[in-house]
Amino acid sequence: MEKRSPLRIGSVAGAAAGLLFGWYAGIFLLIPAVLGLLWGWMLHKACRVKNGFLLWALAVQAGHVSWIVTGFIMMSAPPALRYAAEFAVVLFGLIWLYLHPGKKPVMFLGAYQISAFIMNALVLFSPMGALAHKPLVVHMVLRLVAVICMFGALKEMRKAGGR
């Protein structure tokens, strides 16, 4: 009998989890996913970032921010202003990370994403499947993916002897 590779089993499990989450979240995941892939493609073409994990950390967070901006555009000005500081922090961190890839901007964005994840988790009281529940869960998953990518980027930086 052929032995299954843990990587292959993990890939299949990850794909299944992604499909289930996509089915649950629907359009709330589709928009940031498409925007994140677009950002990933543009960043890859710009070739400024050589660290693969760092590229995807930038792409996931840029896609997330782009989704938030899309929401700002669709909302009236007063609710959007509540989130302006959060938007400014993430935008600052992404620009810093793009211009000066290194440990400090990764740690800055990682600390932000972890604290924002905790804040999102504290307000996750709407019933599962409710309209308000789905986008909040997508925000949390995107933050988690960004942190995982940044952790991978830090590991790659250590191996390469980088900052």
Secondary structure as UniProt FT lines:
FT   HELIX           6..25
FT   HELIX           27..46
FT   HELIX           52..74
FT   HELIX           77..82
FT   HELIX           84..99
FT   HELIX           103..122
FT   TURN            128..129
FT   TURN            131..132
FT   HELIX           133..160
//
